[in-house]
Amino acid sequence: MAQLLVRDIETAVVRRLRSSAAEQGVSVEEAHRRLLRTALVGDTPGPQRDFLAYLRSIPHGGDIEFSRAVDLPRSAGL
């Protein structure tokens, strides 16, 4: 992947980027990537963003019950 180095950015712009990154829960670098991607190629999420969105959609503990296998332990068949 290519890299960009952007110099001489106004302080107000950097503050807004940091604030936006904090709101999204991502690094400033990731917020910058998202901003550029949205502005230049549209807001089409890539595979990594889809996977992260999926992980974030999984409910947190507490309410989830998993069934236990009743046939354990099994013979290793050696």
C-alpha positions in Angstrom: 0.0 0.0 0.0 1.1 3.5 -0.7 1.8 6.1 2.0 1.1 9.8 2.1 2.7 12.5 4.2 0.6 15.6 4.6 2.4 18.7 6.0 1.3 22.1 7.2 -2.2 21.2 8.2 -4.1 23.9 10.1 -4.4 23.2 13.9 -8.2 23.5 13.7 -8.3 20.7 11.0 -6.1 18.5 13.1 -8.3 19.1 16.1 -11.4 18.1 14.1 -9.7 15.0 12.8 -8.7 13.9 16.3 -12.2 14.6 17.6 -13.7 12.6 14.7 -11.3 9.7 15.3 -12.3 9.6 19.0 -16.0 9.6 18.1 -15.4 6.7 15.8 -13.2 4.8 18.2 -10.3 4.6 15.7 -6.9 6.1 15.4 -6.3 9.5 13.8 -4.6 7.7 10.9 -7.7 5.4 10.3 -10.0 8.4 10.5 -7.9 10.2 7.9 -8.0 7.1 5.6 -11.8 6.9 6.0 -12.2 10.6 5.3 -10.1 10.4 2.1 -11.8 7.2 1.0 -15.2 8.7 1.4 -14.3 12.0 -0.3 -12.6 10.4 -3.3 -14.1 7.0 -4.0 -17.4 6.9 -2.0 -18.2 5.3 1.3 -17.8 1.7 0.1 -16.5 -0.3 3.0 -13.6 -2.7 2.3 -13.4 -6.3 3.6 -11.6 -5.2 6.8 -14.3 -2.7 7.7 -17.1 -5.2 7.0 -15.4 -7.7 9.3 -14.9 -5.1 12.1 -18.5 -4.0 11.7 -19.5 -7.7 12.1 -17.4 -8.1 15.2 -18.9 -5.0 16.7 -22.4 -6.3 16.1 -21.9 -9.4 18.2 -23.8 -8.9 21.5 -21.6 -8.6 24.6 -21.7 -11.5 27.1 -24.5 -11.6 29.7 -27.5 -12.5 27.6 -25.9 -15.2 25.5 -26.3 -18.8 26.4 -24.4 -21.5 24.6 -25.6 -25.1 24.7 -23.2 -27.6 26.0 -22.4 -30.9 24.2 -23.7 -33.8 26.3 -21.7 -36.5 24.6 -18.3 -35.3 25.9 -15.7 -36.6 26.6 -15.3 -38.8 23.5 -12.9 -41.6 23.0 -9.9 -40.5 20.9 -10.1 -43.8 19.0 -6.5 -44.7 19.3 
